């Protein structure tokens, strides 16, 4: 098959599969934030990728400041930068909801245009502050290298770390949405805003913090992204289409659907990229998703809503 032996093919699939884990982790973190905003609030946030870039640039700034003023702290700064990326992106999301989004609820096309304009403003801000060239933080040594599983298979350490981070964030989102009183208020507001307000739920506050949470998770995705690629002003735009694909294919408001969809898309793209070009791999993956959605338009796991 293509001149490869079965052993070589097995190693190729394994290596590309582990490589796809990093992409899966970033896509899942991005999609978790978008699923909260789009699935729970019905807001089409075209600037979601730029909030990921906010997290990536925050990590880059932390790296630069640490190298310049606190070099002894370099092995530890990355953990702090993840928390800071969440806070900065979440705060910017909170401000965006207060200034812009709250005036456009129940108007999906207006939110699409408004957030697209916001994404362009943020991209130009990145160019003005950081320049047009891509930048990368200096990663701690413990994130570099690979673990030799076999003679033919190496597992990248940064991929394992990002996967562990993704698992922690996913469990945290699951707890917040399905096991906490705040998640109960969010789901109540989603299903019946008028009734939720009548029983004393501050729906405007719920909207604001929900949007901020989604943007904060995108910031964590940006911090994770810096371990696998460099960051530029248009980096977020390159991932927004894939993120929407994950949410729609998995089923809006479905946590398990989002996980399954992110894993399927990331692994398909990663494996296909070895045999064909990256752009053709994305086209082929998109075509398969379109065909599946033609027969199952509600996605892999449709959320059950009382009619």
C-alpha positions in Angstrom: 0.0 0.0 0.0 1.8 3.1 -1.3 5.1 1.3 -1.0 4.8 1.0 2.8 4.9 -2.2 4.8 2.2 -3.0 7.3 4.6 -2.2 10.1 5.5 1.1 8.6 1.8 1.9 8.0 1.0 1.1 11.6 3.8 3.4 12.8 2.6 6.2 10.5 -0.9 5.9 11.7 0.3 5.9 15.4 2.6 8.9 14.9 0.0 10.9 13.0 -2.6 9.9 15.6 -0.4 11.2 18.4 0.2 14.3 16.3 -3.5 14.7 15.9 -3.9 14.7 19.7 -2.4 18.2 19.9 -4.8 19.4 17.2 -7.7 17.6 18.9 -6.9 19.3 22.2 -6.8 22.8 20.8 -10.0 22.2 18.7 -11.8 20.8 21.7 -10.8 23.7 23.9 -11.9 26.2 21.2 -15.1 24.2 20.6 -15.9 24.0 24.3 -15.9 27.8 24.5 -17.8 28.2 21.3 -20.4 25.5 22.3 -21.1 27.5 25.5 -21.6 30.7 23.5 -23.3 29.4 20.4 -25.0 26.3 21.9 -26.2 27.9 25.1 -26.7 31.5 24.1 -27.3 31.3 20.3 -24.6 33.9 19.6 -22.6 33.4 16.4 -19.2 34.7 17.6 -17.0 35.2 14.6 -14.3 36.7 16.9 -13.9 33.5 18.9 -10.6 32.8 17.1 -9.3 36.2 18.1 -9.9 35.4 21.8 -7.8 32.3 21.2 -5.1 34.7 19.8 -5.4 36.8 23.0 -4.5 33.8 25.1 -1.6 33.0 22.8 -0.2 36.6 22.9 -0.7 36.6 26.7 1.5 33.6 26.9 4.1 35.2 24.6 4.2 38.3 26.7 4.6 36.2 29.9 7.5 34.4 28.2 9.2 37.7 27.1 8.8 39.3 30.6 10.0 36.2 32.4 13.1 36.0 30.1 13.9 39.6 30.6 13.3 40.1 34.3 12.8 36.7 36.0 14.9 34.1 34.1 14.9 31.8 37.1 11.1 31.5 36.8 11.3 30.3 33.2 10.6 26.6 34.0 7.4 27.6 35.8 5.9 30.6 34.0 3.9 28.5 31.5 1.4 27.3 34.2 0.8 30.8 35.4 0.4 32.0 31.8 -2.5 29.5 31.2 -4.4 31.0 34.2 -3.6 34.5 33.0 -4.7 33.7 29.4 -8.1 32.6 30.8 -8.4 35.8 32.9 -7.4 38.2 30.2 -9.5 36.6 27.4 -12.5 36.2 29.8 -12.2 39.9 30.9 -12.2 41.0 27.2 -15.2 38.7 26.5 -17.0 40.2 29.5 -16.4 43.7 28.1 -17.4 42.7 24.6 -20.7 41.3 25.9 -21.4 44.4 27.9 -20.5 46.9 25.1 -21.7 45.0 22.0 -23.4 41.6 22.3 -26.1 42.3 24.9 -27.8 44.7 22.4 -28.0 42.0 19.7 -29.6 38.9 21.4 -32.2 37.1 19.3 -30.7 38.7 16.2 -28.2 36.0 15.0 -27.3 37.7 11.7 -26.6 40.9 13.5 -24.3 39.2 16.0 -22.5 37.5 13.1 -21.8 40.8 11.4 -20.9 42.6 14.7 -18.5 39.9 15.9 -16.9 39.7 12.5 -16.2 43.4 12.7 -14.9 42.9 16.2 -12.5 40.2 14.9 -11.1 42.6 12.3 -10.6 45.3 15.0 -8.8 42.8 17.2 -6.6 41.5 14.3 -5.5 45.1 13.5 -4.8 45.7 17.2 -2.6 42.6 17.2 -0.7 44.0 14.2 -0.3 47.4 15.8 0.9 46.0 19.2 2.9 42.9 18.2 3.7 43.4 14.5 2.6 41.4 11.5 5.2 38.7 12.0 4.4 35.5 13.9 5.8 35.1 17.4 6.5 32.2 19.7 7.1 32.0 23.4 10.2 30.3 24.8 8.8 27.0 26.1 10.1 25.4 29.3 12.5 22.5 28.8 10.0 20.0 30.3 7.6 20.7 27.4 10.2 19.9 24.8 11.2 16.6 23.2 9.3 13.3 22.9 8.8 10.0 24.7 10.1 7.0 22.7 7.3 4.5 23.0 8.9 2.2 20.5 11.8 2.3 18.0 9.4 3.8 15.4 7.0 5.8 17.5 7.8 8.9 19.4 5.1 10.6 21.5 5.6 14.5 21.8 5.6 15.6 25.4 3.9 18.9 24.6 1.0 16.9 23.1 0.6 14.9 26.3 0.6 18.0 28.4 -2.0 19.8 26.2 -4.1 16.6 26.3 -3.9 16.6 30.1 -4.8 20.3 30.2 -7.8 19.6 27.9 -9.1 16.8 30.1 -8.9 19.1 33.2 -10.8 21.9 31.5 -13.4 19.6 30.0 -14.1 18.1 33.4 -14.3 21.6 34.8 -16.8 22.6 32.2 -18.9 19.5 32.7 -19.1 20.2 36.5 -20.0 23.9 35.9 -22.7 23.2 33.4 -24.3 20.0 34.8 -23.4 19.8 38.5 -23.3 23.4 39.8 -26.1 25.8 40.6 -24.7 28.3 38.2 -24.9 25.7 35.3 -28.5 25.1 36.3 -29.3 28.8 36.0 -27.6 28.9 32.6 -29.6 26.0 31.3 -32.8 27.5 32.7 -32.1 30.8 31.0 -31.4 29.0 27.7 -34.7 27.0 27.8 -37.0 29.8 29.0 -35.5 33.3 29.6 -38.8 34.9 30.6 -39.7 32.3 33.2 -36.1 32.3 34.5 -36.3 36.0 35.1 -39.7 35.6 36.8 -38.2 33.2 39.4 -35.4 35.6 40.3 -32.5 34.6 38.0 -30.5 37.6 36.8 -30.5 36.6 33.1 -28.3 39.5 32.1 -25.6 38.5 34.6 -25.9 34.9 33.4 -25.4 36.0 29.8 -22.4 38.2 30.6 -20.5 35.5 32.6 -21.4 32.8 30.2 -19.9 34.7 27.3 -16.9 35.6 29.4 -16.4 31.9 30.3 -16.5 30.9 26.7 -14.0 33.5 25.7 -11.8 32.5 28.7 -11.7 28.9 27.6 -10.7 30.1 24.1 -7.8 32.0 25.9 -6.7 28.6 27.4 -6.8 27.1 23.9 -4.5 29.9 22.8 -2.0 29.2 25.5 -2.1 25.5 24.5 -1.7 26.5 20.8 1.7 28.1 21.5 3.1 24.7 22.3 2.5 23.5 18.7 2.7 26.5 16.4 3.6 30.2 16.3 1.0 33.0 16.6 0.2 35.8 14.2 -2.6 38.4 13.9 -4.7 36.1 11.7 -4.0 32.9 13.6 -7.5 32.8 15.1 -9.2 33.1 11.8 -7.5 30.0 10.6 -9.2 27.9 13.3 -12.7 29.5 13.5 -14.1 27.4 10.6 -12.8 24.2 12.1 -14.2 25.1 15.5 -17.7 25.8 14.0 -17.4 22.5 12.2 -16.7 20.7 15.5 -19.7 22.4 17.3 -22.2 21.8 14.4 -21.1 18.3 13.7 -21.1 17.3 17.3 -24.5 18.9 18.0 -24.9 22.3 19.5 -25.0 22.3 23.4 -23.8 18.7 23.5 -20.6 18.2 25.5 -20.1 14.6 24.5 -20.8 15.5 20.8 -18.2 18.2 20.9 -15.6 15.8 22.3 -16.4 13.1 19.7 -16.5 15.6 16.8 -13.2 17.3 17.8 -11.4 13.9 18.0 -12.8 12.7 14.7 -12.0 15.8 12.7 -8.5 16.2 14.2 -7.5 12.6 13.6 -8.9 12.6 10.1 -7.0 15.7 9.1 -3.8 14.6 10.8 -3.7 11.2 9.1 -4.8 12.4 5.7 -2.1 15.2 5.8 0.6 12.5 5.6 -0.7 11.1 2.4 -2.1 14.2 0.7 -1.6 18.0 1.1 -3.0 19.8 4.2 -5.5 21.8 2.2 -6.8 18.7 0.4 -7.1 16.9 3.7 -9.2 19.7 5.0 -11.4 19.7 1.9 -11.9 15.9 2.1 -12.8 16.1 5.8 -15.3 18.9 5.1 -16.9 17.0 2.3 -17.4 13.9 4.5 -18.9 16.1 7.3 -21.3 17.7 4.8 -22.5 14.3 3.6 -23.0 13.1 7.2 -24.9 16.3 8.1 -27.2 15.8 5.1 -28.5 12.6 6.7 -28.1 13.7 10.3 -28.5 17.5 10.4 -28.9 17.7 14.2 -25.3 16.5 14.6 -23.9 13.4 16.3 -25.5 14.0 19.6 -28.6 16.2 19.5 -29.5 17.8 22.8 -32.9 16.8 24.1 -35.1 19.8 24.6 -38.7 19.8 25.9 -41.0 21.1 23.2 
